[in-house]
Each structure stands twice: as structure tokens, then as C-alpha cells.
Amino acid sequence: MGPILFRGDNSDIKISVRELDIKHIRAYTHIMMKSPVVHNPSQKPDIKLCANANLRQATRIISQLYDATLKPAGIKATQFTMLAVLAKRGEMPLTKLAELLVVDRTTLTRNLQPLIKKGWLKIGREVDERVRLISITKEGEGLVSDATPYWQHAQEIVQSSIGTEKVPELISDLNALVKKVQER
């Protein structure tokens, strides 16, 4: 077999097949999709109609509400969510928790560290040593119990702001959006 030619943006690389260790080659590719949108440089985006901008704005203000409401319990909304999920579902692999929270494992591990240091969570191992398990401690369960009335108060503020009947529909729509975008 002759040499393989790799074409790059600025240079070409020729590699003899004998130089390659075929068993250990990993290739990373980026799939380029033709955009269905025609580029028009004179068109300016209307950010008021941008899903990303609006969702981020709503997320910021709702996060501030929950953080302020949960402050007397000594916990942030993101921490409460992680603890509440583990209190309800029990011990699980880190990868499963990352999946449930729709966050990458590295970010999740970083966010769990303060909760572990405070004794609210603990890390264990499955029989397969590569699988790390995360579980809530008795102290963590006590914190969730203490913080739940504050969380409920934030929930009530949101419900009264948009209507109690609209909250389940909003959550359903957001879950459907997350699922559809993940499927892409």
C-alpha cells in the first residue's frame, strides 16, 4: 500500500502506511452540514425573537430568585437540585446523574466537590472500580428537608407569576425541547 495523503488547511502530510500503528488510530471528525439558511450580510438578527437569548435571560432571573430564596438554608439552587435528585432517586453512577441534570461529567464533578467537602454527599465505587457512585449522606438529606420549604416558596412565586396551570405545560415544553435538541 502506498503513502496516505492528509490534506490540511495550510499543508499536506504524507505518511507511509508502515509508519502507522493501525490498532491505535483514533480519528476525530467534524461533520459539516450545509446550512439551510441563506446568508444575508445586511440582515440584522432580532434578538427579541432569539430562543437562546430569551431562555438565558429567563434562566438568569429564575436562578437569582431560587438562590435568594434558598439563601437562608445556606444552599444555592444548583446545589439543591443535585441533592434533591439524589435524595429522591438514591445512589447512582456519576454518569447517570450527569445525564439526568444534562451537564457534562467534568462540570458535574467540579460542582459536586463543595457538597462532598461539606459532608452532604459521598463518593463510592461499584464492583467495577471504574464506576464512581454518588450518594447523599444523612446530613445532606437533612439539608434537603430544611431547604425544601424555601424551595417551595420559590416555586409558589413562579407559579403565581405565570399561573399555576401553566407551570406543568412550561416544564413539559422545556423537556421536549431539550430532548429534541439532544437528538440532533
C-alpha atoms as one frame of an Amber mdcrd trajectory, in Angstrom:
protein
   0.000   0.000   0.000   1.327   3.442  -0.894   1.529   6.552   1.245  -1.578
   8.210   2.660  -2.013  11.906   1.967  -3.737  14.061   4.572  -4.791  17.465
   3.342  -4.951  20.288   5.845  -5.805  23.961   5.606  -2.202  25.090   5.380
  -0.232  21.962   4.485  -0.360  18.393   3.272   1.125  15.471   5.228   2.286
  12.252   3.612   2.575   9.202   5.860   3.804   5.798   4.830   1.359   3.074
   5.855   4.212   1.204   7.549   4.612   4.146   9.960   1.033   3.869  11.204
   0.036   1.665  14.112  -3.393   0.799  12.738  -4.633  -0.699  16.019  -4.280
   2.613  17.829  -5.511   5.207  15.382  -8.286   7.442  16.547  -9.822   9.887
  14.126 -11.847  12.867  15.184 -14.051  14.406  12.572 -16.359  17.332  12.446
 -19.494  16.832  10.421 -20.179  19.841   8.271 -23.800  20.325   7.365 -24.897
  22.670   4.655 -26.817  25.453   6.300 -30.452  25.727   5.188 -30.205  29.481
   5.811 -29.135  31.849   3.091 -26.551  34.306   4.386 -27.617  37.907   4.018
 -24.963  40.272   5.465 -27.383  43.214   5.554 -29.927  41.350   7.710 -29.577
  42.062  11.443 -30.773  39.471  13.958 -33.808  40.294  16.060 -32.574  39.127
  19.462 -36.054  39.635  20.927 -37.035  36.528  18.916 -33.879  34.532  19.766
 -34.675  31.351  21.727 -31.177  31.264  23.237 -31.206  34.878  24.434 -34.697
  34.559  25.909 -34.028  31.219  27.613 -30.763  32.521  29.103 -32.479  35.666
  30.354 -35.255  33.627  31.962 -32.725  31.202  33.436 -30.685  34.024  34.973
 -33.674  35.691  36.641 -35.220  32.416  37.854 -31.828  31.245  39.181 -31.456
  34.533  41.067 -34.932  34.056  42.570 -34.201  30.497  43.727 -30.713  31.405
  45.019 -32.110  34.334  47.048 -34.999  32.241  48.380 -32.734  29.313  49.353
 -30.043  31.547  50.910 -31.394  31.240  54.489 -30.923  27.459  54.170 -27.274
  28.026  53.208 -27.510  26.459  49.771 -27.666  27.530  46.120 -30.336  26.404
  43.685 -27.896  24.289  41.650 -26.745  22.524  44.823 -30.314  21.967  45.973
 -31.163  20.370  42.619 -28.278  17.884  42.834 -29.076  16.998  46.441 -32.827
  16.699  45.792 -32.273  14.371  42.815 -30.055  12.101  44.911 -32.445  12.249
  47.883 -35.310  11.114  45.639 -33.504   8.591  43.411 -30.791   7.286  45.709
 -27.207   6.311  44.920 -26.265   6.332  41.249 -23.238   6.453  38.952 -21.864
   9.934  38.263 -22.553   9.454  34.563 -26.246   8.813  35.278 -26.509  11.950
  37.432 -24.775  13.973  34.699 -27.296  12.590  32.201 -30.271  13.475  34.419
 -29.000  17.011  35.010 -27.977  17.473  31.347 -24.447  18.513  32.302 -21.079
  17.130  31.259 -19.335  14.873  33.747 -16.362  17.210  34.270 -18.617  20.121
  35.235 -20.694  17.856  37.469 -17.593  16.556  39.272 -16.415  20.140  39.872
 -19.873  21.181  41.164 -20.100  18.168  43.490 -16.788  18.878  45.265 -18.121
  21.557  47.678 -21.051  19.277  48.585 -18.698  16.385  49.283 -16.387  18.608
  51.364 -19.361  19.775  53.457 -20.345  16.155  54.068 -23.660  16.346  52.180
 -22.618  13.823  49.513 -20.210  10.909  49.353 -18.446   9.106  46.528 -18.198
   5.340  46.421 -17.187   2.650  43.958 -19.106  -0.091  42.242 -17.671  -3.593
  41.874 -16.288  -2.272  38.575 -13.709   0.153  40.028 -14.078   2.482  37.036
 -17.649   3.392  38.021 -17.900   6.102  40.661 -21.135   6.210  42.621 -22.551
   9.312  44.252 -24.986   9.264  47.166 -26.480  11.686  49.641 -25.495  11.478
  53.307 -27.798  11.840  56.326 -26.548  15.441  56.657 -27.417  16.053  53.002
 -30.891  14.602  53.485 -31.361  16.868  56.491 -30.332  19.879  54.412 -32.790
  18.965  51.653 -35.513  18.646  54.282 -34.600  22.022  55.821 -34.301  23.757
  52.415 -37.496  22.325  50.886 -39.840  24.989  52.387 -37.624  27.723  50.883
 -37.605  25.907  47.522 -41.393  25.549  47.738 -41.697  29.288  48.333 -39.686
  29.973  45.142 -41.928  27.524  43.287 -45.006  29.408  44.518 -43.554  32.740
  43.335 -43.028  31.290  39.843 -46.490  29.720  39.826 -48.190  32.930  40.907
 -46.208  34.876  38.303 -47.313  32.835  35.279 -50.247  30.862  36.630 -50.218
  27.532  38.439 -51.795  25.757  35.457 -49.037  26.975  33.080 -46.059  25.622
  35.046 -46.524  21.913  34.140 -47.011  22.906  30.474 -43.863  25.073  30.560
 -41.835  22.246  32.110 -43.194  19.780  29.558 -42.310  22.124  26.678 -38.790
  22.680  28.039 -38.230  18.925  28.498 -39.439  18.281  24.945 -37.107  20.992
  23.622 -34.109  19.502  25.459 -34.916  16.034  24.112 -35.332  17.246  20.514
 -32.100  19.248  20.556 -30.171  16.315  22.079 -31.437  14.057  19.288 -29.877
  16.268  16.615
